Amino acid sequence: MTDMNDNPFLNRPVQRPESNTAGSASPPPPVPLTPTPPSPTEPAPHPRVMSAGARSVRDTLQTVLFALLLAFSFRTFCVEAFVIPTGSMAPTLNGAHFRVICPQCGYRFNADANVEVQYVNGRLVQVGNAQLENTNAIPSPTYLVCPNCHALIPATSLPDKPVIARRFVNSSGSASRTIYFPHASNGDRILILKFLYWFHPPKRWDVVVFREPRFGKQNFIKRLVGLPGDTVRIISGDVYINGKIAHKPPAVQRAMLQLVYDNDYYPTDAGKPRIDGRTWTTPWISHVDETTDGKWFTAGPVVRFESGNPAARGRITFQDRGRYLYNDSSYNNRRITKRGHHLVGNLYLHTLWTPHTASAGISLSLGKPDARFKTTLDSAGSIVLWQWNNNQHRYRVVPKKQWDFHHRVGVLLANHSYRIAMADCQHQVRFWINGRLVMQYTPTWTVAMALAQYAKEAGGHRMKPRISVHVMGACTLRHLILMRDIYYTQMRRQLPSTNPYDPLGSVPGTGTMNNPITLKAGQYFVLGDNSNDSDDSRAWGHIEPILRAEGIPYGVVPARYMMGQAFMVYWPAGFRPLQSINIPIIPNVGRMRLIR
């Protein structure tokens, strides 16, 4: 260890030889090993030796400069934070939005707050920078629609206060109307990995941040669909790559699902007239002709099948009633146009099944007639997959040797609960037990087959999805949830004279059914999860001059415009402790999540 006395930066006193007043030649006394304390008359330290105060200032400046350099480098090359301004990726990622709680079923959801139209100086104006600056400046519809029970929810009943009502009079003064301005929350704050694509290229279904190629002035966030060398074509809501349907990985598929109906949120006004004149009843209907020696109880969040006969059978089906199985989004606060209003056949069904007999069984069935499947699970843990034959109007067994894979399931026990889930999405069937994917089957499905199905639907052939649960033996069904996948619409290209969301426009969108695109090296194709209301590759009708000179087509993102992959929502829209505090300082920890 180094002696403190050997430290050249110590402030030692200067030692001087003593003079011999008698003129003798005796040497000066030896210098002591330990310096003596300085005297009040001692001279100042050597000018080249830094004082303690100066050292402290220097060290602080070095630390601050190093921290700034590190932060700048980290932000530039590693991770950067962004705020989602709009709802083009909803409900995966939320832009500025209103929080909504349905007063009938209690379901919580978010509704779009369009930052491009705001109240400024006494009137509604188009805001160019699309920033949420005044949280009570964005108008909302008078009523919002619950995605679960379809109840009309008055804007005045939104949970975040205040809700300001402003009265507007038309230019002639002959009429007026009241517009409501609820408190709006800002969009999700996310982190993106900027260095990731230095080591490996982007993957299909990544959520990416990039500089938009139309004017090169904004950063967009979308889901990556098309890669270099791909021919992209959207048909009947699905994405086709090089002539074959594109399947999502299981984790991505489940992250992109959107609610159809959750029986846990059973409305309290079931059977009573609502303000729109409708009367809500459960969409799960029992079939008397297919129920033997048992009885269904479907009124309430818990569904039961009761019987004293272990071999009793029963079936319930989900009734659409023209409201559930469509690609409408409650987030957008409006219904889309008639030609953009589609039945969705890509579905996911989940329940917590509790059998009450040792010989119980359950089967789930999903899909449109040309792609309908049924998965059966018995008490021995045996799984059987069936496919609907629309010509013969019956199911046929799919041999296990044709399955992609399957895993052994143990014997099921009476009065034990099992999480059962089935997905029939993009013509691929998956089956889960207690969160484990135990079976997958992928039949052949090509562009030619999709176009033939589309021709049938366009010719008036009924292609309505069917959803049912068939049980054997007494059982209880909790957490009965039906969800759907994203339906990619045939958006039109955005030109100065047309609306991109108007299906009557004259120019097909890029990558749509009548306008496929083949991507060259270094080119990517992106879509928004909120397909009905997303400004993405389908709609771009402009491109930067420098890209046009390079021959880059409409709807393409060049590789050099890719900034990175979005990987985490680190700060969802927070909460305010008091209405008088406009800053959401309380984090919504439950919504912090990885982005799939």
C-alpha positions as CSV (number, residue, x, y, z in Angstrom):
1,M,0.0,0.0,0.0
2,T,1.3,3.5,-0.8
3,D,2.1,5.7,2.1
4,M,0.0,8.8,2.3
5,N,3.2,10.7,2.8
6,D,4.4,9.6,-0.6
7,N,1.4,11.2,-2.3
8,P,2.7,14.2,-4.3
9,F,-0.8,15.9,-4.1
10,L,-0.7,16.2,-0.3
11,N,-0.4,19.8,0.8
12,R,2.9,19.5,2.7
13,P,4.7,22.5,4.4
14,V,7.9,23.6,2.7
15,Q,11.0,22.7,4.8
16,R,13.8,25.2,4.9
17,P,17.4,24.7,6.2
18,E,18.2,26.7,9.4
19,S,21.1,29.2,9.2
20,N,24.1,28.8,11.6
21,T,24.3,32.1,13.4
22,A,27.7,31.1,14.9
23,G,29.2,30.5,11.5
24,S,29.8,26.8,12.3
25,A,29.9,24.1,9.6
26,S,27.5,21.8,11.4
27,P,24.8,20.3,9.0
28,P,21.1,21.4,9.3
29,P,18.9,19.2,11.5
30,P,17.3,16.2,9.8
31,V,13.9,16.6,8.1
32,P,11.3,14.9,10.3
33,L,9.5,11.9,8.8
34,T,6.1,13.3,9.7
35,P,5.3,16.9,8.5
36,T,4.6,19.3,11.3
37,P,1.3,21.2,11.3
38,P,1.5,24.5,9.3
39,S,2.0,27.7,11.3
40,P,-0.1,30.8,10.8
41,T,2.9,32.5,9.2
42,E,3.6,29.6,6.8
43,P,3.9,30.6,3.1
44,A,1.1,29.6,0.6
45,P,1.3,26.2,-1.1
46,H,3.2,25.6,-4.2
47,P,1.2,27.1,-7.2
48,R,1.4,23.8,-9.1
49,V,-0.4,21.9,-6.3
50,M,-4.3,22.0,-6.7
51,S,-6.4,22.9,-3.8
52,A,-9.1,20.6,-2.5
53,G,-11.9,23.0,-3.7
54,A,-10.5,23.1,-7.2
55,R,-10.2,19.4,-7.3
56,S,-13.9,19.0,-6.4
57,V,-15.0,21.3,-9.2
58,R,-12.8,19.5,-11.7
59,D,-14.1,16.1,-10.6
60,T,-17.7,17.3,-10.8
61,L,-17.2,18.7,-14.3
62,Q,-15.5,15.4,-15.5
63,T,-18.4,13.3,-14.1
64,V,-21.0,15.5,-15.7
65,L,-19.3,15.6,-19.0
66,F,-18.7,11.8,-19.0
67,A,-22.4,11.2,-18.0
68,L,-23.6,13.5,-20.8
69,L,-21.3,11.8,-23.3
70,L,-22.5,8.4,-22.1
71,A,-26.1,9.4,-22.3
72,F,-25.7,10.9,-25.8
73,S,-23.9,7.8,-27.1
74,F,-26.5,5.5,-25.4
75,R,-29.4,7.5,-27.0
76,T,-27.7,7.7,-30.4
77,F,-26.5,4.1,-30.8
78,C,-28.3,1.9,-28.2
79,V,-31.8,2.8,-26.9
80,E,-34.0,5.8,-27.5
81,A,-37.4,6.7,-26.0
82,F,-40.5,7.7,-28.1
83,V,-44.0,8.8,-27.3
84,I,-46.8,7.2,-29.5
85,P,-48.9,10.2,-30.8
86,T,-51.7,8.4,-32.7
87,G,-53.7,5.2,-32.6
88,S,-52.4,3.5,-35.8
89,M,-51.0,0.6,-33.7
90,A,-54.0,0.4,-31.3
91,P,-54.8,-1.6,-29.3
92,T,-51.2,-3.0,-29.2
93,L,-49.9,0.5,-28.6
94,N,-52.1,3.5,-27.6
95,G,-51.7,7.0,-28.9
96,A,-53.4,9.9,-27.2
97,H,-56.7,8.5,-25.9
98,F,-59.7,8.8,-23.5
99,R,-60.0,6.2,-20.8
100,V,-63.5,4.6,-20.8
101,I,-65.3,2.3,-18.3
102,C,-68.5,0.8,-19.5
103,P,-71.2,1.5,-16.9
104,Q,-73.1,-1.7,-17.8
105,C,-70.5,-4.4,-17.9
106,G,-67.5,-2.7,-16.3
107,Y,-65.1,-3.4,-19.2
108,R,-62.2,-0.9,-19.4
109,F,-60.9,0.3,-22.8
110,N,-59.3,3.2,-24.5
111,A,-60.8,5.4,-27.2
112,D,-58.9,7.5,-29.7
113,A,-58.2,11.1,-29.0
114,N,-57.5,12.6,-32.4
115,V,-54.6,15.0,-31.8
116,E,-54.9,16.5,-35.2
117,V,-58.2,18.3,-34.4
118,Q,-58.1,20.5,-31.2
119,Y,-59.8,23.4,-29.6
120,V,-57.7,26.5,-30.0
121,N,-58.8,30.1,-29.3
122,G,-62.5,29.4,-29.3
123,R,-62.7,27.1,-32.3
124,L,-61.8,23.7,-33.6
125,V,-58.7,23.8,-35.9
126,Q,-56.4,21.3,-37.6
127,V,-53.2,21.1,-35.6
128,G,-50.1,20.4,-37.7
129,N,-47.7,19.2,-35.1
130,A,-50.1,16.6,-33.8
131,Q,-49.0,17.0,-30.2
132,L,-51.2,16.7,-27.1
133,E,-50.6,20.1,-25.3
134,N,-54.0,20.8,-23.8
135,T,-55.5,17.7,-22.3
136,N,-59.1,19.2,-22.5
137,A,-58.8,20.4,-26.1
138,I,-59.7,17.2,-28.1
139,P,-63.4,16.6,-28.9
140,S,-65.0,13.2,-28.4
141,P,-68.2,11.7,-29.8
142,T,-71.3,12.3,-27.6
143,Y,-71.5,8.6,-27.1
144,L,-68.8,5.9,-27.2
145,V,-69.4,2.2,-27.8
146,C,-68.4,-0.6,-25.5
147,P,-66.5,-3.3,-27.5
148,N,-67.7,-6.0,-25.1
149,C,-71.5,-5.4,-24.7
150,H,-72.0,-2.6,-27.2
151,A,-73.6,-0.3,-24.7
152,L,-73.7,3.5,-25.6
153,I,-71.5,5.3,-23.1
154,P,-72.1,9.1,-22.7
155,A,-68.9,11.2,-22.9
156,T,-70.0,12.9,-19.7
157,S,-69.6,9.7,-17.8
158,L,-65.9,9.1,-18.6
159,P,-63.8,8.5,-15.5
160,D,-61.1,11.1,-16.0
161,K,-62.4,14.5,-15.1
162,P,-63.1,17.2,-16.0
163,V,-65.3,16.7,-19.1
164,I,-65.8,20.2,-20.5
165,A,-68.9,20.9,-22.6
166,R,-68.5,23.7,-25.2
167,R,-71.3,25.1,-27.2
168,F,-70.7,25.9,-30.9
169,V,-72.9,28.0,-33.1
170,N,-72.8,27.7,-36.9
171,S,-71.8,30.6,-39.1
172,S,-75.4,31.8,-39.8
173,G,-76.3,31.5,-36.1
174,S,-79.4,29.4,-36.9
175,A,-78.2,26.3,-35.0
176,S,-75.9,25.2,-32.3
177,R,-74.6,22.0,-30.8
178,T,-72.6,21.0,-27.7
179,I,-69.3,19.2,-28.1
180,Y,-67.6,17.4,-25.2
181,F,-63.9,17.6,-24.4
182,P,-63.0,14.9,-21.9
183,H,-59.6,14.8,-20.2
184,A,-57.2,13.0,-22.7
185,S,-54.2,10.9,-21.7
186,N,-51.0,10.9,-23.6
187,G,-49.8,8.0,-25.7
188,D,-47.6,5.1,-24.5
189,R,-43.9,5.8,-24.0
190,I,-41.8,3.2,-25.6
191,L,-38.1,2.2,-25.9
192,I,-36.5,1.1,-29.1
193,L,-33.3,-0.9,-29.7
194,K,-31.3,1.0,-32.3
195,F,-28.3,-1.3,-32.5
196,L,-30.2,-4.5,-33.0
197,Y,-30.4,-4.3,-36.8
198,W,-26.6,-3.8,-37.0
199,F,-26.2,-7.5,-36.1
200,H,-29.2,-9.2,-37.8
201,P,-31.8,-7.9,-40.3
202,P,-35.4,-7.1,-39.2
203,K,-37.8,-10.0,-38.9
204,R,-41.4,-10.3,-40.1
205,W,-43.9,-9.1,-37.4
206,D,-41.4,-7.0,-35.6
207,V,-42.7,-3.6,-34.4
208,V,-40.3,-1.1,-35.9
209,V,-39.7,2.6,-35.8
210,F,-38.6,4.3,-39.0
211,R,-38.5,7.6,-40.8
212,E,-41.5,7.8,-43.0
213,P,-40.5,7.9,-46.7
214,R,-43.1,10.4,-48.0
215,F,-41.6,13.6,-46.7
216,G,-38.9,12.3,-44.4
217,K,-39.9,14.6,-41.5
218,Q,-41.6,12.2,-39.0
219,N,-40.8,8.9,-37.2
220,F,-43.5,6.3,-37.7
221,I,-44.1,3.0,-35.8
222,K,-45.7,0.1,-37.6
223,R,-45.5,-3.7,-37.8
224,L,-43.0,-5.1,-40.3
225,V,-44.8,-7.4,-42.8
226,G,-42.8,-7.6,-46.0
227,L,-39.1,-8.3,-46.3
228,P,-36.7,-7.9,-49.2
229,G,-37.6,-10.4,-52.0
230,D,-41.2,-10.8,-50.8
231,T,-44.2,-10.4,-53.0
232,V,-46.9,-9.0,-50.6
233,R,-50.6,-9.3,-51.2
234,I,-53.5,-8.7,-48.9
235,I,-56.7,-10.9,-49.5
236,S,-59.7,-11.1,-47.3
237,G,-57.9,-9.6,-44.3
238,D,-54.9,-11.9,-44.5
239,V,-51.3,-11.2,-45.6
240,Y,-49.9,-13.5,-48.4
241,I,-46.1,-13.7,-49.0
242,N,-44.9,-15.2,-52.2
243,G,-48.2,-16.8,-52.9
244,K,-48.7,-18.4,-49.4
245,I,-50.5,-17.1,-46.3
246,A,-48.2,-15.6,-43.7
247,H,-48.5,-17.2,-40.2
248,K,-47.7,-15.4,-37.0
249,P,-45.6,-16.9,-34.3
250,P,-47.7,-17.9,-31.3
251,A,-46.5,-15.1,-29.0
252,V,-47.1,-12.5,-31.7
253,Q,-50.5,-13.9,-32.6
254,R,-51.8,-13.8,-29.0
255,A,-50.4,-10.2,-28.6
256,M,-52.3,-9.0,-31.6
257,L,-55.7,-10.4,-30.7
258,Q,-58.6,-8.0,-30.2
259,L,-61.7,-8.5,-28.1
260,V,-64.9,-9.9,-29.4
261,Y,-66.7,-10.8,-26.1
262,D,-65.5,-11.5,-22.6
263,N,-68.2,-13.2,-20.4
264,D,-66.4,-12.1,-17.2
265,Y,-67.9,-8.7,-18.0
266,Y,-71.5,-9.7,-17.9
267,P,-73.7,-6.6,-18.2
268,T,-75.8,-5.7,-15.2
269,D,-78.6,-4.5,-17.5
270,A,-79.1,-7.8,-19.3
271,G,-82.7,-8.2,-20.5
272,K,-83.5,-4.5,-20.0
273,P,-84.0,-1.9,-22.7
274,R,-81.1,0.5,-23.3
275,I,-81.0,4.1,-24.5
276,D,-80.6,3.0,-28.1
277,G,-83.8,0.8,-27.8
278,R,-81.8,-2.5,-27.8
279,T,-82.1,-5.1,-25.2
280,W,-78.9,-7.1,-24.5
281,T,-78.9,-10.8,-23.8
282,T,-76.0,-13.2,-23.7
283,P,-74.6,-14.2,-27.1
284,W,-73.9,-17.8,-25.7
285,I,-77.0,-19.8,-26.6
286,S,-77.6,-23.5,-25.6
287,H,-79.0,-25.9,-28.1
288,V,-81.8,-28.0,-26.7
289,D,-81.8,-30.5,-29.7
290,E,-78.1,-31.2,-28.9
291,T,-78.4,-31.4,-25.2
292,T,-79.1,-34.8,-23.6
293,D,-79.8,-35.5,-19.9
294,G,-78.4,-32.1,-18.9
295,K,-79.2,-28.4,-18.7
296,W,-77.2,-25.2,-19.4
297,F,-77.1,-22.1,-17.3
298,T,-75.6,-19.2,-19.3
299,A,-77.1,-16.2,-17.5
300,G,-74.0,-14.7,-15.8
301,P,-70.3,-14.7,-15.9
302,V,-70.1,-18.4,-14.9
303,V,-71.5,-20.9,-17.4
304,R,-72.6,-24.3,-16.1
305,F,-73.7,-27.6,-17.5
306,E,-75.5,-29.7,-14.9
307,S,-76.5,-33.3,-15.1
308,G,-76.4,-36.4,-13.0
309,N,-75.5,-38.5,-16.0
310,P,-71.8,-38.7,-16.7
311,A,-72.5,-39.3,-20.4
312,A,-74.8,-36.2,-20.7
313,R,-73.9,-34.0,-23.6
314,G,-74.5,-30.3,-24.4
315,R,-73.5,-27.6,-26.8
316,I,-73.5,-23.8,-26.7
317,T,-72.8,-21.6,-29.7
318,F,-71.9,-17.9,-30.0
319,Q,-74.5,-15.8,-31.8
320,D,-73.1,-12.9,-33.8
321,R,-76.4,-10.8,-34.1
322,G,-74.7,-8.6,-36.6
323,R,-72.5,-6.8,-34.1
324,Y,-69.7,-9.0,-32.7
325,L,-67.7,-10.7,-35.4
326,Y,-66.8,-7.7,-37.6
327,N,-63.6,-5.7,-37.9
328,D,-65.0,-2.6,-36.3
329,S,-62.8,-1.1,-33.6
330,S,-64.2,0.7,-30.6
331,Y,-60.9,2.5,-30.3
332,N,-61.7,4.5,-33.5
333,N,-65.0,5.9,-32.2
334,R,-66.8,5.3,-35.4
335,R,-68.1,2.6,-37.7
336,I,-66.1,2.2,-40.9
337,T,-67.7,2.3,-44.4
338,K,-69.9,-0.4,-45.7
339,R,-67.4,-2.0,-48.0
340,G,-64.8,-1.9,-45.3
341,H,-67.1,-3.7,-42.8
342,H,-66.1,-7.4,-42.8
343,L,-66.8,-10.6,-41.0
344,V,-63.6,-11.9,-39.3
345,G,-62.9,-15.6,-39.5
346,N,-59.6,-15.7,-37.7
347,L,-60.7,-16.4,-34.1
348,Y,-59.4,-17.4,-30.7
349,L,-61.5,-19.0,-27.9
350,H,-60.4,-19.5,-24.3
351,T,-62.1,-20.9,-21.2
352,L,-61.3,-22.3,-17.7
353,W,-62.9,-25.7,-17.8
354,T,-63.7,-27.6,-14.6
355,P,-65.1,-31.1,-15.3
356,H,-67.2,-32.6,-12.5
357,T,-67.1,-36.2,-13.6
358,A,-64.2,-38.6,-14.3
359,S,-65.2,-39.3,-17.9
360,A,-65.8,-35.7,-18.9
361,G,-64.7,-34.2,-22.3
362,I,-64.8,-30.9,-24.1
363,S,-64.5,-29.7,-27.8
364,L,-64.1,-26.2,-29.3
365,S,-64.9,-25.4,-32.9
366,L,-64.1,-22.2,-34.8
367,G,-64.0,-20.7,-38.3
368,K,-65.8,-20.1,-41.5
369,P,-67.1,-23.0,-43.6
370,D,-64.0,-23.4,-45.8
371,A,-61.7,-23.3,-42.8
372,R,-63.6,-24.6,-39.8
373,F,-62.0,-26.9,-37.3
374,K,-63.0,-28.7,-34.1
375,T,-60.6,-29.9,-31.4
376,T,-61.7,-32.5,-29.0
377,L,-60.1,-33.3,-25.6
378,D,-61.3,-36.3,-23.5
379,S,-60.6,-37.3,-19.9
380,A,-57.7,-39.6,-20.9
381,G,-55.9,-36.5,-22.4
382,S,-56.4,-37.6,-26.0
383,I,-56.7,-34.9,-28.6
384,V,-58.6,-35.3,-31.9
385,L,-58.7,-32.7,-34.7
386,W,-61.6,-32.4,-37.1
387,Q,-62.0,-30.4,-40.2
388,W,-65.4,-29.3,-41.6
389,N,-66.3,-30.6,-45.1
390,N,-68.5,-27.9,-46.5
391,N,-69.6,-30.1,-49.4
392,Q,-70.7,-33.0,-47.2
393,H,-71.8,-30.9,-44.3
394,R,-69.9,-32.9,-41.7
395,Y,-66.6,-33.1,-39.9
396,R,-63.8,-35.5,-40.9
397,V,-60.8,-36.5,-38.7
398,V,-57.4,-34.9,-39.6
399,P,-54.8,-37.7,-39.1
400,K,-52.1,-36.9,-36.6
401,K,-49.4,-37.6,-39.1
402,Q,-50.5,-34.4,-40.9
403,W,-50.2,-32.3,-37.8
404,D,-47.1,-30.0,-37.4
405,F,-46.6,-31.4,-33.9
406,H,-48.4,-32.5,-30.8
407,H,-47.4,-33.2,-27.2
408,R,-48.7,-35.8,-24.8
409,V,-51.3,-34.7,-22.3
410,G,-51.8,-36.5,-19.0
411,V,-55.1,-37.8,-17.6
412,L,-57.5,-35.1,-16.6
413,L,-59.0,-35.2,-13.1
414,A,-62.5,-34.4,-12.0
415,N,-63.0,-31.1,-10.2
416,H,-59.7,-29.8,-11.4
417,S,-59.6,-26.7,-13.6
418,Y,-57.8,-26.5,-16.9
419,R,-57.2,-23.5,-19.1
420,I,-58.3,-24.6,-22.6
421,A,-57.7,-22.4,-25.7
422,M,-58.0,-22.8,-29.4
423,A,-57.0,-20.5,-32.3
424,D,-58.0,-20.8,-35.9
425,C,-56.1,-18.0,-37.5
426,Q,-54.5,-17.6,-41.0
427,H,-55.6,-21.2,-41.8
428,Q,-53.6,-22.6,-38.9
429,V,-55.0,-24.4,-35.9
430,R,-53.4,-24.2,-32.5
431,F,-54.5,-25.7,-29.2
432,W,-53.3,-24.9,-25.7
433,I,-53.8,-26.5,-22.3
434,N,-52.7,-24.5,-19.2
435,G,-50.8,-22.2,-21.4
436,R,-48.8,-24.9,-23.2
437,L,-49.1,-25.2,-26.9
438,V,-49.8,-28.9,-27.3
439,M,-51.0,-29.1,-31.0
440,Q,-50.6,-27.3,-34.3
441,Y,-51.8,-28.0,-37.7
442,T,-51.2,-26.0,-40.9
443,P,-53.1,-27.0,-44.0
444,T,-52.1,-25.8,-47.4
445,W,-53.7,-22.4,-48.2
446,T,-52.5,-20.4,-51.2
447,V,-53.4,-17.2,-53.1
448,A,-55.4,-19.1,-55.6
449,M,-57.5,-20.7,-52.9
450,A,-58.0,-17.4,-51.2
451,L,-59.2,-15.7,-54.4
452,A,-61.6,-18.6,-55.0
453,Q,-63.1,-18.1,-51.5
454,Y,-63.3,-14.3,-52.1
455,A,-65.2,-14.9,-55.3
456,K,-67.7,-17.0,-53.4
457,E,-68.2,-14.3,-50.8
458,A,-68.5,-11.6,-53.5
459,G,-71.1,-13.7,-55.2
460,G,-73.3,-13.8,-52.1
461,H,-72.2,-17.2,-50.7
462,R,-72.7,-17.1,-46.9
463,M,-69.3,-17.5,-45.2
464,K,-70.3,-16.7,-41.6
465,P,-67.9,-18.0,-38.9
466,R,-69.3,-20.4,-36.3
467,I,-68.1,-20.8,-32.7
468,S,-69.3,-23.5,-30.3
469,V,-68.4,-25.4,-27.2
470,H,-69.5,-29.0,-26.8
471,V,-69.1,-30.8,-23.5
472,M,-69.7,-34.3,-22.1
473,G,-70.6,-34.6,-18.4
474,A,-71.3,-31.9,-15.9
475,C,-68.8,-29.0,-15.9
476,T,-68.3,-25.3,-15.3
477,L,-66.9,-22.8,-17.8
478,R,-65.3,-19.6,-16.4
479,H,-63.4,-16.9,-18.1
480,L,-65.1,-17.6,-21.4
481,I,-63.4,-15.2,-23.9
482,L,-63.7,-14.9,-27.6
483,M,-61.1,-12.8,-29.5
484,R,-60.3,-12.1,-33.2
485,D,-57.2,-11.4,-35.2
486,I,-56.5,-8.2,-37.1
487,Y,-58.3,-7.9,-40.5
488,Y,-56.2,-6.0,-43.0
489,T,-58.5,-4.0,-45.2
490,Q,-58.2,-3.1,-48.9
491,M,-57.1,0.5,-48.3
492,R,-56.8,3.0,-51.2
493,R,-53.7,4.9,-52.0
494,Q,-53.7,8.4,-50.6
495,L,-53.8,11.1,-53.3
496,P,-54.7,14.8,-53.0
497,S,-58.2,14.3,-54.4
498,T,-59.1,11.1,-52.5
499,N,-59.6,10.0,-48.9
500,P,-57.4,7.0,-48.0
501,Y,-60.2,5.4,-46.0
502,D,-62.8,5.8,-48.8
503,P,-63.2,2.4,-50.5
504,L,-64.7,4.1,-53.5
505,G,-61.4,5.7,-54.4
506,S,-59.9,4.9,-57.8
507,V,-56.4,3.8,-56.9
508,P,-55.8,0.4,-55.1
509,G,-53.6,0.6,-52.1
510,T,-50.1,-0.8,-52.4
511,G,-49.9,-4.5,-51.5
512,T,-53.7,-5.0,-51.7
513,M,-55.5,-7.7,-53.6
514,N,-55.4,-5.9,-57.0
515,N,-52.0,-4.3,-56.5
516,P,-49.4,-6.7,-55.1
517,I,-45.9,-5.4,-54.6
518,T,-42.5,-7.2,-54.9
519,L,-39.8,-5.8,-52.7
520,K,-36.2,-5.5,-53.8
521,A,-33.1,-5.6,-51.7
522,G,-33.2,-3.2,-48.9
523,Q,-36.9,-2.6,-49.1
524,Y,-39.6,-3.2,-46.4
525,F,-43.4,-3.1,-46.2
526,V,-45.2,-2.1,-43.0
527,L,-48.8,-2.2,-41.7
528,G,-50.5,-0.7,-38.6
529,D,-52.3,-3.0,-36.1
530,N,-55.3,-0.6,-36.3
531,S,-55.8,-1.6,-39.9
532,N,-59.0,0.4,-40.3
533,D,-57.3,3.7,-39.4
534,S,-53.6,3.4,-40.1
535,D,-51.5,5.6,-42.4
536,D,-49.1,2.8,-43.6
537,S,-47.6,1.3,-46.7
538,R,-51.0,0.6,-48.3
539,A,-52.0,4.3,-48.4
540,W,-48.8,6.2,-49.2
541,G,-49.2,8.1,-52.5
542,H,-46.1,10.3,-52.2
543,I,-42.4,9.7,-51.9
544,E,-39.4,11.8,-51.3
545,P,-37.7,13.1,-54.5
546,I,-34.4,11.5,-53.5
547,L,-36.1,8.1,-53.2
548,R,-38.1,8.6,-56.3
549,A,-34.8,9.2,-58.2
550,E,-33.6,5.8,-56.9
551,G,-36.6,4.1,-58.2
552,I,-38.2,3.4,-54.8
553,P,-41.9,2.6,-55.3
554,Y,-44.9,3.9,-53.2
555,G,-45.4,2.1,-49.9
556,V,-41.8,1.0,-49.4
557,V,-39.5,1.8,-46.4
558,P,-35.8,1.8,-47.4
559,A,-33.4,-0.1,-45.1
560,R,-31.5,3.1,-44.3
561,Y,-34.7,4.7,-42.9
562,M,-35.1,1.9,-40.3
563,M,-34.3,3.2,-36.8
564,G,-34.8,0.2,-34.7
565,Q,-37.2,-2.3,-33.0
566,A,-39.7,-1.2,-30.4
567,F,-39.3,-3.6,-27.4
568,M,-40.9,-2.2,-24.3
569,V,-43.7,0.1,-23.1
570,Y,-41.8,1.6,-20.1
571,W,-44.4,4.2,-19.2
572,P,-48.0,3.7,-20.3
573,A,-50.4,6.6,-19.7
574,G,-50.3,7.2,-16.0
575,F,-52.8,8.4,-13.4
576,R,-53.3,11.8,-11.8
577,P,-53.6,11.7,-7.9
578,L,-56.0,14.7,-8.1
579,Q,-58.1,16.2,-10.8
580,S,-56.3,19.6,-10.2
581,I,-53.0,18.0,-11.1
582,N,-52.7,17.7,-14.8
583,I,-49.5,15.6,-14.9
584,P,-50.0,11.8,-14.7
585,I,-47.3,11.2,-12.1
586,I,-48.6,7.8,-10.9
587,P,-47.3,5.1,-13.2
588,N,-49.6,2.4,-14.6
589,V,-47.4,-0.4,-13.6
590,G,-49.8,-3.1,-14.7
591,R,-49.5,-1.9,-18.4
592,M,-45.7,-1.9,-18.5
593,R,-44.9,-4.7,-21.0
594,L,-42.7,-6.0,-23.7
595,I,-43.9,-5.3,-27.2
596,R,-44.7,-8.4,-29.3
